[in-house]
Amino acid sequence: MEFVLLSGVFSNYNSTSTEQKIIVKSTKKSGPIYITLYEPIPKSTNERIKIRVTQPDPIKEKNSRKKKNDGNEESEEVEKEGDDRTPKIGPFLDEKHNLMWIENIQPEEEKEFIIKWAVDYPIDEKIQFFEK
């Protein structure tokens, strides 16, 4: 879905919002599963055009802890809870501006993920979306 908002009488910016709904269902009969949902979020190459993720809220920047292993750095995306290693649950933006959403889904459970972002751009400009 896409919405266009003209902001205020004195505003020089338009705002276009996009919403996506993703439904995931576990078909397992027993035991929870962890899923990682990846969704690319547009990234502006023009400083006058701003992209805002409006849902999920709050969204955090991915802050992977680094550990040294045989002299090489590697990303550690889990946190220790007791003796078990479980992924960090929740939505994050990675360094490439992609949404990474980690969730725990119970057997036969259905979860709905809603992702919204807004593009704020000057009134005198037209915008086009394209993938690189």
Contacts in CASP RR format, 6 or more apart in sequence:
PFRMAT RR
TARGET T0000
AUTHOR 0000-0000-0000
METHOD contacts of the structure
MODEL  1
MEFVLLSGVFSNYNSTSTEQKIIVKSTKKSGPIYITLYEPIPKSTNERIK
IRVTQPDPIKEKNSRKKKNDGNEESEEVEKEGDDRTPKIGPFLDEKHNLM
WIENIQPEEEKEFIIKWAVDYPIDEKIQFFEK
1 18 0 8 1.000
1 19 0 8 1.000
2 16 0 8 1.000
2 17 0 8 1.000
2 18 0 8 1.000
2 19 0 8 1.000
3 16 0 8 1.000
3 17 0 8 1.000
3 18 0 8 1.000
3 19 0 8 1.000
4 14 0 8 1.000
4 15 0 8 1.000
4 16 0 8 1.000
4 17 0 8 1.000
5 14 0 8 1.000
5 15 0 8 1.000
5 16 0 8 1.000
5 17 0 8 1.000
6 14 0 8 1.000
6 15 0 8 1.000
6 123 0 8 1.000
7 13 0 8 1.000
7 14 0 8 1.000
7 15 0 8 1.000
11 123 0 8 1.000
12 122 0 8 1.000
12 123 0 8 1.000
13 120 0 8 1.000
13 121 0 8 1.000
13 122 0 8 1.000
13 123 0 8 1.000
14 120 0 8 1.000
14 121 0 8 1.000
14 122 0 8 1.000
14 123 0 8 1.000
15 118 0 8 1.000
15 119 0 8 1.000
15 120 0 8 1.000
15 121 0 8 1.000
16 118 0 8 1.000
16 119 0 8 1.000
16 121 0 8 1.000
16 127 0 8 1.000
17 54 0 8 1.000
17 116 0 8 1.000
17 117 0 8 1.000
17 118 0 8 1.000
17 119 0 8 1.000
18 116 0 8 1.000
18 117 0 8 1.000
18 118 0 8 1.000
18 119 0 8 1.000
19 55 0 8 1.000
19 114 0 8 1.000
19 115 0 8 1.000
19 116 0 8 1.000
20 39 0 8 1.000
20 114 0 8 1.000
20 115 0 8 1.000
20 116 0 8 1.000
21 112 0 8 1.000
21 113 0 8 1.000
21 114 0 8 1.000
21 115 0 8 1.000
22 37 0 8 1.000
22 39 0 8 1.000
22 112 0 8 1.000
22 113 0 8 1.000
22 114 0 8 1.000
22 115 0 8 1.000
23 110 0 8 1.000
23 111 0 8 1.000
23 112 0 8 1.000
23 113 0 8 1.000
24 35 0 8 1.000
24 37 0 8 1.000
24 103 0 8 1.000
24 105 0 8 1.000
24 110 0 8 1.000
24 111 0 8 1.000
24 113 0 8 1.000
25 108 0 8 1.000
25 109 0 8 1.000
25 110 0 8 1.000
25 111 0 8 1.000
26 32 0 8 1.000
26 33 0 8 1.000
26 105 0 8 1.000
26 106 0 8 1.000
26 107 0 8 1.000
26 108 0 8 1.000
26 109 0 8 1.000
26 110 0 8 1.000
27 108 0 8 1.000
28 107 0 8 1.000
28 108 0 8 1.000
29 107 0 8 1.000
29 108 0 8 1.000
30 107 0 8 1.000
31 106 0 8 1.000
31 107 0 8 1.000
32 104 0 8 1.000
32 105 0 8 1.000
32 106 0 8 1.000
32 107 0 8 1.000
33 104 0 8 1.000
33 105 0 8 1.000
34 86 0 8 1.000
34 87 0 8 1.000
34 102 0 8 1.000
34 103 0 8 1.000
34 104 0 8 1.000
34 105 0 8 1.000
35 102 0 8 1.000
35 103 0 8 1.000
35 105 0 8 1.000
36 87 0 8 1.000
36 100 0 8 1.000
36 101 0 8 1.000
36 102 0 8 1.000
37 99 0 8 1.000
37 100 0 8 1.000
37 101 0 8 1.000
37 102 0 8 1.000
37 103 0 8 1.000
37 113 0 8 1.000
38 98 0 8 1.000
38 99 0 8 1.000
38 100 0 8 1.000
39 98 0 8 1.000
39 99 0 8 1.000
39 101 0 8 1.000
39 115 0 8 1.000
40 97 0 8 1.000
40 98 0 8 1.000
40 99 0 8 1.000
41 51 0 8 1.000
41 53 0 8 1.000
41 93 0 8 1.000
41 97 0 8 1.000
41 98 0 8 1.000
41 99 0 8 1.000
41 115 0 8 1.000
41 117 0 8 1.000
42 51 0 8 1.000
42 97 0 8 1.000
42 117 0 8 1.000
42 119 0 8 1.000
42 129 0 8 1.000
43 51 0 8 1.000
43 96 0 8 1.000
43 97 0 8 1.000
44 50 0 8 1.000
44 51 0 8 1.000
44 119 0 8 1.000
48 121 0 8 1.000
48 122 0 8 1.000
48 125 0 8 1.000
49 119 0 8 1.000
49 120 0 8 1.000
49 121 0 8 1.000
49 122 0 8 1.000
49 125 0 8 1.000
49 127 0 8 1.000
50 119 0 8 1.000
50 120 0 8 1.000
50 121 0 8 1.000
51 97 0 8 1.000
51 117 0 8 1.000
51 118 0 8 1.000
51 119 0 8 1.000
51 120 0 8 1.000
52 117 0 8 1.000
52 118 0 8 1.000
52 120 0 8 1.000
53 59 0 8 1.000
53 93 0 8 1.000
53 99 0 8 1.000
53 115 0 8 1.000
53 116 0 8 1.000
53 117 0 8 1.000
54 116 0 8 1.000
54 117 0 8 1.000
54 118 0 8 1.000
55 114 0 8 1.000
55 115 0 8 1.000
55 116 0 8 1.000
56 90 0 8 1.000
56 91 0 8 1.000
56 101 0 8 1.000
56 113 0 8 1.000
56 114 0 8 1.000
56 115 0 8 1.000
59 91 0 8 1.000
59 92 0 8 1.000
59 93 0 8 1.000
59 99 0 8 1.000
60 90 0 8 1.000
60 91 0 8 1.000
60 92 0 8 1.000
60 93 0 8 1.000
61 92 0 8 1.000
61 93 0 8 1.000
62 92 0 8 1.000
62 93 0 8 1.000
62 94 0 8 1.000
62 95 0 8 1.000
62 100 0 8 1.000
64 75 0 8 1.000
64 76 0 8 1.000
64 77 0 8 1.000
65 75 0 8 1.000
65 76 0 8 1.000
66 73 0 8 1.000
66 74 0 8 1.000
66 75 0 8 1.000
66 76 0 8 1.000
67 73 0 8 1.000
67 74 0 8 1.000
67 76 0 8 1.000
77 87 0 8 1.000
77 88 0 8 1.000
78 85 0 8 1.000
78 86 0 8 1.000
78 87 0 8 1.000
78 88 0 8 1.000
79 85 0 8 1.000
79 86 0 8 1.000
79 88 0 8 1.000
87 102 0 8 1.000
88 102 0 8 1.000
89 102 0 8 1.000
89 103 0 8 1.000
89 104 0 8 1.000
90 101 0 8 1.000
90 102 0 8 1.000
90 103 0 8 1.000
91 99 0 8 1.000
91 100 0 8 1.000
91 101 0 8 1.000
92 99 0 8 1.000
92 100 0 8 1.000
92 101 0 8 1.000
92 102 0 8 1.000
93 99 0 8 1.000
93 100 0 8 1.000
94 100 0 8 1.000
99 115 0 8 1.000
101 113 0 8 1.000
103 111 0 8 1.000
103 113 0 8 1.000
105 111 0 8 1.000
119 127 0 8 1.000
121 127 0 8 1.000
END
